Amino acid sequence: MSFVVSYSYYSIAKLCLEGKNQAYTEKEENRNLSASDKQVSFSVEELTQDFAQTRGWEVSYERLFHDKTMISLYYEDLVASPEIELKKVTDLLGVRFTNLKAQHRKQNSESLPALVTNYGELKQAFQLSQWASFFEN
């Protein structure tokens, strides 16, 4: 039997943000930057393209693995409740759960509005679109 674990974000906007300011937060000396030092902005066109591209990948993966047993994990859930989320995976695989200690750190602890300088403008621009939920706080 084949299994697929799908890993995603509830808000693709967070994924876009992390990609844009990754250069700052990957360097050890920048790990304690203030929110204002990590701020970025996006154009509506840039985010529309990123959202559509990411959604396209998700649809492609769903088609590719439609006949496989699949579980979806979301970054936000994994950070909030790692034991619960990892237990889902071990249950699916039929292996004994072992409590693991995560070796990750959150790249941005600040909210999207604190890090995206034009967040209000983007939220308004996407409010009636299929991407509106990405701007819920």
Chimera marker file (.cmm) of the C-alpha trace (Angstrom):
<marker_set name="trace">
<marker id="1" x="0.000" y="0.000" z="0.000" r="1" g="1" b="0" radius="0.5"/>
<marker id="2" x="1.270" y="3.500" z="-0.851" r="1" g="1" b="0" radius="0.5"/>
<marker id="3" x="0.912" y="6.526" z="1.368" r="1" g="1" b="0" radius="0.5"/>
<marker id="4" x="1.271" y="10.202" z="0.607" r="1" g="1" b="0" radius="0.5"/>
<marker id="5" x="1.757" y="12.920" z="3.184" r="1" g="1" b="0" radius="0.5"/>
<marker id="6" x="0.794" y="16.318" z="1.823" r="1" g="1" b="0" radius="0.5"/>
<marker id="7" x="2.336" y="19.320" z="3.602" r="1" g="1" b="0" radius="0.5"/>
<marker id="8" x="0.899" y="22.774" z="3.070" r="1" g="1" b="0" radius="0.5"/>
<marker id="9" x="-0.128" y="26.068" z="4.663" r="1" g="1" b="0" radius="0.5"/>
<marker id="10" x="-3.644" y="27.288" z="5.369" r="1" g="1" b="0" radius="0.5"/>
<marker id="11" x="-2.492" y="30.667" z="4.112" r="1" g="1" b="0" radius="0.5"/>
<marker id="12" x="-0.380" y="30.642" z="0.998" r="1" g="1" b="0" radius="0.5"/>
<marker id="13" x="0.294" y="34.312" z="1.800" r="1" g="1" b="0" radius="0.5"/>
<marker id="14" x="2.480" y="33.157" z="4.719" r="1" g="1" b="0" radius="0.5"/>
<marker id="15" x="4.400" y="30.885" z="2.389" r="1" g="1" b="0" radius="0.5"/>
<marker id="16" x="4.996" y="33.782" z="-0.026" r="1" g="1" b="0" radius="0.5"/>
<marker id="17" x="6.169" y="35.977" z="2.855" r="1" g="1" b="0" radius="0.5"/>
<marker id="18" x="8.619" y="33.348" z="4.063" r="1" g="1" b="0" radius="0.5"/>
<marker id="19" x="10.020" y="32.974" z="0.576" r="1" g="1" b="0" radius="0.5"/>
<marker id="20" x="10.509" y="36.701" z="0.223" r="1" g="1" b="0" radius="0.5"/>
<marker id="21" x="12.272" y="37.323" z="3.525" r="1" g="1" b="0" radius="0.5"/>
<marker id="22" x="14.077" y="33.986" z="3.735" r="1" g="1" b="0" radius="0.5"/>
<marker id="23" x="17.402" y="35.603" z="2.885" r="1" g="1" b="0" radius="0.5"/>
<marker id="24" x="17.248" y="37.568" z="6.138" r="1" g="1" b="0" radius="0.5"/>
<marker id="25" x="16.175" y="34.803" z="8.467" r="1" g="1" b="0" radius="0.5"/>
<marker id="26" x="18.457" y="32.031" z="7.170" r="1" g="1" b="0" radius="0.5"/>
<marker id="27" x="21.562" y="33.802" z="8.403" r="1" g="1" b="0" radius="0.5"/>
<marker id="28" x="22.376" y="33.172" z="12.067" r="1" g="1" b="0" radius="0.5"/>
<marker id="29" x="23.186" y="36.835" z="12.712" r="1" g="1" b="0" radius="0.5"/>
<marker id="30" x="19.728" y="37.886" z="11.484" r="1" g="1" b="0" radius="0.5"/>
<marker id="31" x="17.615" y="35.521" z="13.575" r="1" g="1" b="0" radius="0.5"/>
<marker id="32" x="16.714" y="38.217" z="16.075" r="1" g="1" b="0" radius="0.5"/>
<marker id="33" x="15.778" y="40.955" z="13.628" r="1" g="1" b="0" radius="0.5"/>
<marker id="34" x="12.844" y="43.147" z="14.558" r="1" g="1" b="0" radius="0.5"/>
<marker id="35" x="9.611" y="42.972" z="12.576" r="1" g="1" b="0" radius="0.5"/>
<marker id="36" x="10.391" y="46.315" z="10.927" r="1" g="1" b="0" radius="0.5"/>
<marker id="37" x="13.732" y="44.930" z="9.692" r="1" g="1" b="0" radius="0.5"/>
<marker id="38" x="11.932" y="41.986" z="8.025" r="1" g="1" b="0" radius="0.5"/>
<marker id="39" x="9.089" y="43.925" z="6.427" r="1" g="1" b="0" radius="0.5"/>
<marker id="40" x="8.326" y="43.341" z="2.759" r="1" g="1" b="0" radius="0.5"/>
<marker id="41" x="5.642" y="44.375" z="0.291" r="1" g="1" b="0" radius="0.5"/>
<marker id="42" x="3.909" y="42.569" z="-2.543" r="1" g="1" b="0" radius="0.5"/>
<marker id="43" x="2.022" y="43.694" z="-5.603" r="1" g="1" b="0" radius="0.5"/>
<marker id="44" x="-1.446" y="42.284" z="-6.185" r="1" g="1" b="0" radius="0.5"/>
<marker id="45" x="-0.186" y="40.794" z="-9.457" r="1" g="1" b="0" radius="0.5"/>
<marker id="46" x="2.768" y="39.118" z="-7.735" r="1" g="1" b="0" radius="0.5"/>
<marker id="47" x="0.580" y="37.454" z="-5.108" r="1" g="1" b="0" radius="0.5"/>
<marker id="48" x="-2.085" y="36.472" z="-7.625" r="1" g="1" b="0" radius="0.5"/>
<marker id="49" x="0.581" y="34.697" z="-9.661" r="1" g="1" b="0" radius="0.5"/>
<marker id="50" x="2.097" y="33.015" z="-6.579" r="1" g="1" b="0" radius="0.5"/>
<marker id="51" x="-1.313" y="31.923" z="-5.261" r="1" g="1" b="0" radius="0.5"/>
<marker id="52" x="-2.348" y="30.489" z="-8.631" r="1" g="1" b="0" radius="0.5"/>
<marker id="53" x="0.968" y="28.686" z="-9.087" r="1" g="1" b="0" radius="0.5"/>
<marker id="54" x="0.808" y="27.115" z="-5.628" r="1" g="1" b="0" radius="0.5"/>
<marker id="55" x="-2.834" y="26.106" z="-6.067" r="1" g="1" b="0" radius="0.5"/>
<marker id="56" x="-1.894" y="24.571" z="-9.423" r="1" g="1" b="0" radius="0.5"/>
<marker id="57" x="0.783" y="22.462" z="-7.745" r="1" g="1" b="0" radius="0.5"/>
<marker id="58" x="-1.731" y="21.298" z="-5.131" r="1" g="1" b="0" radius="0.5"/>
<marker id="59" x="-4.224" y="20.266" z="-7.811" r="1" g="1" b="0" radius="0.5"/>
<marker id="60" x="-1.489" y="18.464" z="-9.767" r="1" g="1" b="0" radius="0.5"/>
<marker id="61" x="-0.428" y="16.511" z="-6.678" r="1" g="1" b="0" radius="0.5"/>
<marker id="62" x="-4.034" y="15.597" z="-5.891" r="1" g="1" b="0" radius="0.5"/>
<marker id="63" x="-4.464" y="14.250" z="-9.426" r="1" g="1" b="0" radius="0.5"/>
<marker id="64" x="-1.137" y="12.430" z="-9.345" r="1" g="1" b="0" radius="0.5"/>
<marker id="65" x="-1.864" y="10.713" z="-6.039" r="1" g="1" b="0" radius="0.5"/>
<marker id="66" x="-5.663" y="10.371" z="-6.271" r="1" g="1" b="0" radius="0.5"/>
<marker id="67" x="-5.497" y="6.586" z="-5.895" r="1" g="1" b="0" radius="0.5"/>
<marker id="68" x="-3.199" y="6.666" z="-2.833" r="1" g="1" b="0" radius="0.5"/>
<marker id="69" x="-4.015" y="6.889" z="0.834" r="1" g="1" b="0" radius="0.5"/>
<marker id="70" x="-3.301" y="10.509" z="1.621" r="1" g="1" b="0" radius="0.5"/>
<marker id="71" x="-3.071" y="12.656" z="4.712" r="1" g="1" b="0" radius="0.5"/>
<marker id="72" x="-2.731" y="16.428" z="4.695" r="1" g="1" b="0" radius="0.5"/>
<marker id="73" x="-0.629" y="18.239" z="7.265" r="1" g="1" b="0" radius="0.5"/>
<marker id="74" x="-0.662" y="21.978" z="7.649" r="1" g="1" b="0" radius="0.5"/>
<marker id="75" x="2.305" y="23.915" z="8.929" r="1" g="1" b="0" radius="0.5"/>
<marker id="76" x="0.160" y="25.918" z="11.345" r="1" g="1" b="0" radius="0.5"/>
<marker id="77" x="-1.256" y="22.721" z="12.913" r="1" g="1" b="0" radius="0.5"/>
<marker id="78" x="2.158" y="21.080" z="13.066" r="1" g="1" b="0" radius="0.5"/>
<marker id="79" x="3.612" y="24.049" z="14.942" r="1" g="1" b="0" radius="0.5"/>
<marker id="80" x="0.618" y="24.367" z="17.276" r="1" g="1" b="0" radius="0.5"/>
<marker id="81" x="0.205" y="20.638" z="18.057" r="1" g="1" b="0" radius="0.5"/>
<marker id="82" x="3.160" y="18.600" z="16.811" r="1" g="1" b="0" radius="0.5"/>
<marker id="83" x="2.279" y="15.476" z="18.793" r="1" g="1" b="0" radius="0.5"/>
<marker id="84" x="-1.287" y="15.353" z="17.470" r="1" g="1" b="0" radius="0.5"/>
<marker id="85" x="-0.202" y="15.893" z="13.878" r="1" g="1" b="0" radius="0.5"/>
<marker id="86" x="2.646" y="13.373" z="13.993" r="1" g="1" b="0" radius="0.5"/>
<marker id="87" x="0.312" y="10.826" z="15.621" r="1" g="1" b="0" radius="0.5"/>
<marker id="88" x="-1.909" y="11.104" z="12.542" r="1" g="1" b="0" radius="0.5"/>
<marker id="89" x="1.064" y="10.129" z="10.378" r="1" g="1" b="0" radius="0.5"/>
<marker id="90" x="2.144" y="7.207" z="12.574" r="1" g="1" b="0" radius="0.5"/>
<marker id="91" x="-1.457" y="5.955" z="12.742" r="1" g="1" b="0" radius="0.5"/>
<marker id="92" x="-1.686" y="6.091" z="8.947" r="1" g="1" b="0" radius="0.5"/>
<marker id="93" x="1.581" y="4.189" z="8.594" r="1" g="1" b="0" radius="0.5"/>
<marker id="94" x="0.628" y="1.687" z="11.278" r="1" g="1" b="0" radius="0.5"/>
<marker id="95" x="3.729" y="2.313" z="13.358" r="1" g="1" b="0" radius="0.5"/>
<marker id="96" x="4.099" y="3.047" z="17.048" r="1" g="1" b="0" radius="0.5"/>
<marker id="97" x="4.051" y="6.749" z="17.906" r="1" g="1" b="0" radius="0.5"/>
<marker id="98" x="7.226" y="8.100" z="19.464" r="1" g="1" b="0" radius="0.5"/>
<marker id="99" x="7.201" y="11.598" z="20.835" r="1" g="1" b="0" radius="0.5"/>
<marker id="100" x="9.813" y="13.505" z="18.876" r="1" g="1" b="0" radius="0.5"/>
<marker id="101" x="11.471" y="16.764" z="19.759" r="1" g="1" b="0" radius="0.5"/>
<marker id="102" x="11.226" y="19.200" z="16.873" r="1" g="1" b="0" radius="0.5"/>
<marker id="103" x="14.463" y="20.735" z="15.633" r="1" g="1" b="0" radius="0.5"/>
<marker id="104" x="12.807" y="23.627" z="13.825" r="1" g="1" b="0" radius="0.5"/>
<marker id="105" x="12.233" y="27.206" z="14.701" r="1" g="1" b="0" radius="0.5"/>
<marker id="106" x="9.550" y="29.469" z="13.438" r="1" g="1" b="0" radius="0.5"/>
<marker id="107" x="10.922" y="31.754" z="10.750" r="1" g="1" b="0" radius="0.5"/>
<marker id="108" x="8.529" y="34.609" z="11.531" r="1" g="1" b="0" radius="0.5"/>
<marker id="109" x="6.734" y="34.883" z="14.834" r="1" g="1" b="0" radius="0.5"/>
<marker id="110" x="5.099" y="38.132" z="13.776" r="1" g="1" b="0" radius="0.5"/>
<marker id="111" x="1.727" y="38.338" z="12.061" r="1" g="1" b="0" radius="0.5"/>
<marker id="112" x="1.304" y="39.011" z="8.356" r="1" g="1" b="0" radius="0.5"/>
<marker id="113" x="0.032" y="42.569" z="8.984" r="1" g="1" b="0" radius="0.5"/>
<marker id="114" x="3.214" y="43.317" z="10.953" r="1" g="1" b="0" radius="0.5"/>
<marker id="115" x="5.505" y="42.041" z="8.208" r="1" g="1" b="0" radius="0.5"/>
<marker id="116" x="3.769" y="43.054" z="4.976" r="1" g="1" b="0" radius="0.5"/>
<marker id="117" x="3.858" y="46.809" z="4.680" r="1" g="1" b="0" radius="0.5"/>
<marker id="118" x="0.903" y="46.967" z="2.285" r="1" g="1" b="0" radius="0.5"/>
<marker id="119" x="-1.164" y="44.247" z="4.014" r="1" g="1" b="0" radius="0.5"/>
<marker id="120" x="-4.332" y="46.393" z="4.247" r="1" g="1" b="0" radius="0.5"/>
<marker id="121" x="-4.184" y="47.234" z="0.542" r="1" g="1" b="0" radius="0.5"/>
<marker id="122" x="-3.711" y="43.553" z="-0.364" r="1" g="1" b="0" radius="0.5"/>
<marker id="123" x="-6.482" y="42.404" z="1.969" r="1" g="1" b="0" radius="0.5"/>
<marker id="124" x="-8.870" y="44.854" z="0.352" r="1" g="1" b="0" radius="0.5"/>
<marker id="125" x="-7.769" y="43.898" z="-3.174" r="1" g="1" b="0" radius="0.5"/>
<marker id="126" x="-8.364" y="40.186" z="-2.503" r="1" g="1" b="0" radius="0.5"/>
<marker id="127" x="-11.489" y="40.516" z="-0.320" r="1" g="1" b="0" radius="0.5"/>
<marker id="128" x="-13.893" y="39.239" z="-2.999" r="1" g="1" b="0" radius="0.5"/>
<marker id="129" x="-11.518" y="36.723" z="-4.538" r="1" g="1" b="0" radius="0.5"/>
<marker id="130" x="-10.932" y="33.034" z="-3.938" r="1" g="1" b="0" radius="0.5"/>
<marker id="131" x="-7.831" y="34.095" z="-1.986" r="1" g="1" b="0" radius="0.5"/>
<marker id="132" x="-9.670" y="36.226" z="0.617" r="1" g="1" b="0" radius="0.5"/>
<marker id="133" x="-9.213" y="33.641" z="3.397" r="1" g="1" b="0" radius="0.5"/>
<marker id="134" x="-5.446" y="34.041" z="3.189" r="1" g="1" b="0" radius="0.5"/>
<marker id="135" x="-5.837" y="37.493" z="4.728" r="1" g="1" b="0" radius="0.5"/>
<marker id="136" x="-7.831" y="36.498" z="7.789" r="1" g="1" b="0" radius="0.5"/>
<marker id="137" x="-5.955" y="37.304" z="10.978" r="1" g="1" b="0" radius="0.5"/>
<link id1="1" id2="2" r="1" g="1" b="0" radius="0.2"/>
<link id1="2" id2="3" r="1" g="1" b="0" radius="0.2"/>
<link id1="3" id2="4" r="1" g="1" b="0" radius="0.2"/>
<link id1="4" id2="5" r="1" g="1" b="0" radius="0.2"/>
<link id1="5" id2="6" r="1" g="1" b="0" radius="0.2"/>
<link id1="6" id2="7" r="1" g="1" b="0" radius="0.2"/>
<link id1="7" id2="8" r="1" g="1" b="0" radius="0.2"/>
<link id1="8" id2="9" r="1" g="1" b="0" radius="0.2"/>
<link id1="9" id2="10" r="1" g="1" b="0" radius="0.2"/>
<link id1="10" id2="11" r="1" g="1" b="0" radius="0.2"/>
<link id1="11" id2="12" r="1" g="1" b="0" radius="0.2"/>
<link id1="12" id2="13" r="1" g="1" b="0" radius="0.2"/>
<link id1="13" id2="14" r="1" g="1" b="0" radius="0.2"/>
<link id1="14" id2="15" r="1" g="1" b="0" radius="0.2"/>
<link id1="15" id2="16" r="1" g="1" b="0" radius="0.2"/>
<link id1="16" id2="17" r="1" g="1" b="0" radius="0.2"/>
<link id1="17" id2="18" r="1" g="1" b="0" radius="0.2"/>
<link id1="18" id2="19" r="1" g="1" b="0" radius="0.2"/>
<link id1="19" id2="20" r="1" g="1" b="0" radius="0.2"/>
<link id1="20" id2="21" r="1" g="1" b="0" radius="0.2"/>
<link id1="21" id2="22" r="1" g="1" b="0" radius="0.2"/>
<link id1="22" id2="23" r="1" g="1" b="0" radius="0.2"/>
<link id1="23" id2="24" r="1" g="1" b="0" radius="0.2"/>
<link id1="24" id2="25" r="1" g="1" b="0" radius="0.2"/>
<link id1="25" id2="26" r="1" g="1" b="0" radius="0.2"/>
<link id1="26" id2="27" r="1" g="1" b="0" radius="0.2"/>
<link id1="27" id2="28" r="1" g="1" b="0" radius="0.2"/>
<link id1="28" id2="29" r="1" g="1" b="0" radius="0.2"/>
<link id1="29" id2="30" r="1" g="1" b="0" radius="0.2"/>
<link id1="30" id2="31" r="1" g="1" b="0" radius="0.2"/>
<link id1="31" id2="32" r="1" g="1" b="0" radius="0.2"/>
<link id1="32" id2="33" r="1" g="1" b="0" radius="0.2"/>
<link id1="33" id2="34" r="1" g="1" b="0" radius="0.2"/>
<link id1="34" id2="35" r="1" g="1" b="0" radius="0.2"/>
<link id1="35" id2="36" r="1" g="1" b="0" radius="0.2"/>
<link id1="36" id2="37" r="1" g="1" b="0" radius="0.2"/>
<link id1="37" id2="38" r="1" g="1" b="0" radius="0.2"/>
<link id1="38" id2="39" r="1" g="1" b="0" radius="0.2"/>
<link id1="39" id2="40" r="1" g="1" b="0" radius="0.2"/>
<link id1="40" id2="41" r="1" g="1" b="0" radius="0.2"/>
<link id1="41" id2="42" r="1" g="1" b="0" radius="0.2"/>
<link id1="42" id2="43" r="1" g="1" b="0" radius="0.2"/>
<link id1="43" id2="44" r="1" g="1" b="0" radius="0.2"/>
<link id1="44" id2="45" r="1" g="1" b="0" radius="0.2"/>
<link id1="45" id2="46" r="1" g="1" b="0" radius="0.2"/>
<link id1="46" id2="47" r="1" g="1" b="0" radius="0.2"/>
<link id1="47" id2="48" r="1" g="1" b="0" radius="0.2"/>
<link id1="48" id2="49" r="1" g="1" b="0" radius="0.2"/>
<link id1="49" id2="50" r="1" g="1" b="0" radius="0.2"/>
<link id1="50" id2="51" r="1" g="1" b="0" radius="0.2"/>
<link id1="51" id2="52" r="1" g="1" b="0" radius="0.2"/>
<link id1="52" id2="53" r="1" g="1" b="0" radius="0.2"/>
<link id1="53" id2="54" r="1" g="1" b="0" radius="0.2"/>
<link id1="54" id2="55" r="1" g="1" b="0" radius="0.2"/>
<link id1="55" id2="56" r="1" g="1" b="0" radius="0.2"/>
<link id1="56" id2="57" r="1" g="1" b="0" radius="0.2"/>
<link id1="57" id2="58" r="1" g="1" b="0" radius="0.2"/>
<link id1="58" id2="59" r="1" g="1" b="0" radius="0.2"/>
<link id1="59" id2="60" r="1" g="1" b="0" radius="0.2"/>
<link id1="60" id2="61" r="1" g="1" b="0" radius="0.2"/>
<link id1="61" id2="62" r="1" g="1" b="0" radius="0.2"/>
<link id1="62" id2="63" r="1" g="1" b="0" radius="0.2"/>
<link id1="63" id2="64" r="1" g="1" b="0" radius="0.2"/>
<link id1="64" id2="65" r="1" g="1" b="0" radius="0.2"/>
<link id1="65" id2="66" r="1" g="1" b="0" radius="0.2"/>
<link id1="66" id2="67" r="1" g="1" b="0" radius="0.2"/>
<link id1="67" id2="68" r="1" g="1" b="0" radius="0.2"/>
<link id1="68" id2="69" r="1" g="1" b="0" radius="0.2"/>
<link id1="69" id2="70" r="1" g="1" b="0" radius="0.2"/>
<link id1="70" id2="71" r="1" g="1" b="0" radius="0.2"/>
<link id1="71" id2="72" r="1" g="1" b="0" radius="0.2"/>
<link id1="72" id2="73" r="1" g="1" b="0" radius="0.2"/>
<link id1="73" id2="74" r="1" g="1" b="0" radius="0.2"/>
<link id1="74" id2="75" r="1" g="1" b="0" radius="0.2"/>
<link id1="75" id2="76" r="1" g="1" b="0" radius="0.2"/>
<link id1="76" id2="77" r="1" g="1" b="0" radius="0.2"/>
<link id1="77" id2="78" r="1" g="1" b="0" radius="0.2"/>
<link id1="78" id2="79" r="1" g="1" b="0" radius="0.2"/>
<link id1="79" id2="80" r="1" g="1" b="0" radius="0.2"/>
<link id1="80" id2="81" r="1" g="1" b="0" radius="0.2"/>
<link id1="81" id2="82" r="1" g="1" b="0" radius="0.2"/>
<link id1="82" id2="83" r="1" g="1" b="0" radius="0.2"/>
<link id1="83" id2="84" r="1" g="1" b="0" radius="0.2"/>
<link id1="84" id2="85" r="1" g="1" b="0" radius="0.2"/>
<link id1="85" id2="86" r="1" g="1" b="0" radius="0.2"/>
<link id1="86" id2="87" r="1" g="1" b="0" radius="0.2"/>
<link id1="87" id2="88" r="1" g="1" b="0" radius="0.2"/>
<link id1="88" id2="89" r="1" g="1" b="0" radius="0.2"/>
<link id1="89" id2="90" r="1" g="1" b="0" radius="0.2"/>
<link id1="90" id2="91" r="1" g="1" b="0" radius="0.2"/>
<link id1="91" id2="92" r="1" g="1" b="0" radius="0.2"/>
<link id1="92" id2="93" r="1" g="1" b="0" radius="0.2"/>
<link id1="93" id2="94" r="1" g="1" b="0" radius="0.2"/>
<link id1="94" id2="95" r="1" g="1" b="0" radius="0.2"/>
<link id1="95" id2="96" r="1" g="1" b="0" radius="0.2"/>
<link id1="96" id2="97" r="1" g="1" b="0" radius="0.2"/>
<link id1="97" id2="98" r="1" g="1" b="0" radius="0.2"/>
<link id1="98" id2="99" r="1" g="1" b="0" radius="0.2"/>
<link id1="99" id2="100" r="1" g="1" b="0" radius="0.2"/>
<link id1="100" id2="101" r="1" g="1" b="0" radius="0.2"/>
<link id1="101" id2="102" r="1" g="1" b="0" radius="0.2"/>
<link id1="102" id2="103" r="1" g="1" b="0" radius="0.2"/>
<link id1="103" id2="104" r="1" g="1" b="0" radius="0.2"/>
<link id1="104" id2="105" r="1" g="1" b="0" radius="0.2"/>
<link id1="105" id2="106" r="1" g="1" b="0" radius="0.2"/>
<link id1="106" id2="107" r="1" g="1" b="0" radius="0.2"/>
<link id1="107" id2="108" r="1" g="1" b="0" radius="0.2"/>
<link id1="108" id2="109" r="1" g="1" b="0" radius="0.2"/>
<link id1="109" id2="110" r="1" g="1" b="0" radius="0.2"/>
<link id1="110" id2="111" r="1" g="1" b="0" radius="0.2"/>
<link id1="111" id2="112" r="1" g="1" b="0" radius="0.2"/>
<link id1="112" id2="113" r="1" g="1" b="0" radius="0.2"/>
<link id1="113" id2="114" r="1" g="1" b="0" radius="0.2"/>
<link id1="114" id2="115" r="1" g="1" b="0" radius="0.2"/>
<link id1="115" id2="116" r="1" g="1" b="0" radius="0.2"/>
<link id1="116" id2="117" r="1" g="1" b="0" radius="0.2"/>
<link id1="117" id2="118" r="1" g="1" b="0" radius="0.2"/>
<link id1="118" id2="119" r="1" g="1" b="0" radius="0.2"/>
<link id1="119" id2="120" r="1" g="1" b="0" radius="0.2"/>
<link id1="120" id2="121" r="1" g="1" b="0" radius="0.2"/>
<link id1="121" id2="122" r="1" g="1" b="0" radius="0.2"/>
<link id1="122" id2="123" r="1" g="1" b="0" radius="0.2"/>
<link id1="123" id2="124" r="1" g="1" b="0" radius="0.2"/>
<link id1="124" id2="125" r="1" g="1" b="0" radius="0.2"/>
<link id1="125" id2="126" r="1" g="1" b="0" radius="0.2"/>
<link id1="126" id2="127" r="1" g="1" b="0" radius="0.2"/>
<link id1="127" id2="128" r="1" g="1" b="0" radius="0.2"/>
<link id1="128" id2="129" r="1" g="1" b="0" radius="0.2"/>
<link id1="129" id2="130" r="1" g="1" b="0" radius="0.2"/>
<link id1="130" id2="131" r="1" g="1" b="0" radius="0.2"/>
<link id1="131" id2="132" r="1" g="1" b="0" radius="0.2"/>
<link id1="132" id2="133" r="1" g="1" b="0" radius="0.2"/>
<link id1="133" id2="134" r="1" g="1" b="0" radius="0.2"/>
<link id1="134" id2="135" r="1" g="1" b="0" radius="0.2"/>
<link id1="135" id2="136" r="1" g="1" b="0" radius="0.2"/>
<link id1="136" id2="137" r="1" g="1" b="0" radius="0.2"/>
</marker_set>
